[in-house]
């Protein structure tokens, strides 16, 4: 990884521990990949194969990013504003952030911790954590968001 911010979502998620797709893309667990692909297929109403589960993180190279992440309005805004995380923006919290924030399980938990210990220290802690691939629980969370 070129840069420690690559796995940081502008909204406050950390791809390595908070994103099912990222975890599946980098997992050797075939069953987990299948479950994530199935849940995403149901969510989007299209067939998603495990081979298409690829992403290098919210602030990684766009050509190596999951299609939904490329379209993320928060990510696009963060890039335009040249910030690392929404809380650095002069317009924070904006309507786009509030909508996304309300749909996220992890961002509301992460942002207070980031404020408490600082972004760089929080990322270092996250980088030291194993990917939290809790297959059955994670996939249930995806499926229940409908």
N, C-alpha and C positions, 0 to 999 in steps of 0.2 A: 504494500500500500504506500503510495507516494506521500500521502498527507493524512495526518490524524483526523482531519475534519471530513474526510471522504465518507465516513459512515454516519455522519451527523445529519439528521434531517433538520431543515430550517425551523420546523415546527417544534423540535425538541425530542424527537425519537432518536434512538441509536440503532441503526440497521442490524448490527451484529447481535443484539439482544431483544429488539422490539419488533422486528419485521419478519413475519413468516416466510415471505417470498425470498428474502435475502438469505435466511437461514437454510431454506430448502435448496437454493441455488448452490450453496457451499457445503452441503451435507453429503455424506456417503450413504445415508440411510434412504434406500430406495422406497421403502414404504412411506416414510415421511414425505418424500418428494411426490409420490402418487397422491397422498391425502391432500397436500397443499394444491396440487394441480387440479384435483377433483373439486375442491372447495372454490378455487378461483374460476373454474369452468362454470360452476353453478352461479357464482356471483355475477359473472359477465355474460352468461348465456352463450358462450362459445367453447369449443373444444380447445383445451390447453394441455399440451403434452409436456411431460417432465423435461424434455430436452429444451423447451423454450423458457424454462425457469433460469433466467440469467440476470444478474445485477451486480454492479460493483459499488453500490451505495448512492445515497441521495446527492452527494456532492462529488461523485465520481464522474468518469467520462460518459457523456450523454449517449454515445453510440453503444455503450455497454450497460445501459440502464433499462430496467423493466419499462414497458410502454406506458403504463399508468403513471409511473414516477416522472417520466418525461413531460407528461401533461399536467402535473401538479401545479396549481396556481401559486401555492406558497413557495415552491422551489423556484419557479420562474421569477417571482417577485424578489426573493432573496438574492438571486443572481443579479437581477437588475440593480438592486440596492447595494450590491457588493458587501453583504454582511455574511456572517457565519450562522447566525441564529436570529429568529424573529425578535427576540427581546432587545437586540442591538438597534432595531429600526426606530426612527423618530415617530413613526405612525403606529407603533405597537401599543395596544392590540387593535388591529384593524378588523373589518368585517370578514375578510377572507380567512384570516387567522382564527377568528372566533368560531366560524363554521367548521373548519378542519379540527380545531381543538376539541370541539364538542363530539367529534366522531372518533377521537383517538383515546385508547385506553391508557397508553403510556405517557404521552406528552404532559397531561396534567400532573402525573407523578414525578416526571423528570424535571420540569422547569423549576419547581421550588428547590430541588436539590442542587441544580445548576446555580441558582441564585445564591444558595447557602455556601457552596464550596468553590465556586468559580468554574467556568466552562472548561479550561484546560485540565484542571484537576479531575473534574467529572469524567471527561473523555479518557484520561489515563486510567481511572478506575474501571470504566466500561471496557477498555481495551484489554485489561487484565482478567476480565470475566470470561468464562467459557460461554459459547453460544448457548442460549437457553432453549434447546429444542425439546420441548415437552409435547411430544407429538399429539397425543389425544386431546389434551387441554387446548393447545394452540389451534388445532383445526376446528374444534368445537367453537372457539371464539370467532373464527372466520365465518363458519356456517350460521352462527346465531346473529350475525349483524344484518341479516336481511329484514 
